[in-house]
Structure formats: structure tokens, C-alpha cells
Amino acid sequence: MENVEIERKFLVDMENLPFKLDDYPFQIIEQAYLNTNPVVRIRRSNDDYYLTYKGSGMMKRTEYNLPLNKESYDHLLPKTDGRIISKKRYLISYNSYTIELDVFFGDYEGLYLAEVEFENEEDASGFMPPSWLMEDVTMDKKYHNSNMALR
């Protein structure tokens, strides 16, 4: 069975959020890349660890997540290319969707991106973002975390 991720990505207007981020659950994420074409990523999300493969594509692409343990993650981390991407991910309910709002640390401090995942391309195309989501950067490769790790 193929796992397909369909998502859109937006820059965020942090000045005009109609809520307090502290009211929403979050995860602390650290991720690094073993390869960027295809994408092979390792990620720590709180105390969970994953190896992820992502196929090519912008809004729609194949994605597989495999569980890792801490020891495997720690073993692979020094083998990664580029910088480690660190962020705090807030999970915000919006209509029938969950907006994942990423607040970046380190080299990308001050960058705020939001991702919304969809069941199908029709839903993704028809999505009307809230006013605090600004420019749609789904098709802009510079906002793919794998490219950010190498810049």
C-alpha cells in the first residue's frame, strides 16, 4: 500500500494570530537529513523517533515513516548532511483540519511556517486558509525542510 502525503504550506502572520499559541498542544521536533533526493530523514518528536522516506513532488508525494529507537537515532545523527532543523510544532484545529504551525529555532529562528494535510488533491485545492496564513509556499522548494538543512 502506498502512503501519500498531500499538504500545503504557508508563511504565517504571527502579528495577527487570533489566539495564544500557549493554548495549543505542541511537540518539540529535531530532524536531520541522510539524503535529500529522495528525502531520507531522521526525526525526534518529543520522545518518539522516526526514519522517514519522502518521494519527489511538491504538494503530493509518497511518504513512509518507520519507528526508530533513541539509540538508532543517536547513531544516525552524526551521519546526516547539513544542519539540524529544530522547531516547536503547534497543533491548531481549524474547521475539519489541523494546522501544524512550526516555530523554528537556531539558524531559522524567526521563521514561521504552517502545514495543512489533506485527504485528497481536491480538498487541498479548495482549502480556504484563515487570514493569519499568508503566502502559499507549497511550490517553493526553499521552504522544504530538506533544502533548508543544506542552505
ABEGO torsion letter per residue (X at the ends): XBBBBBBBBBBBBAAABABBAAABBBBBBBBBBABAOBBBBBBBBEABBBBBBBBBEAABBBBBBBBBBAAAAAAAAAABBEBBBBBBBBBBBBEABBBBBBBBBEAABGBBBBBBBBABAAAAAABBBBAABBBBAAABAAABAAAAAAX
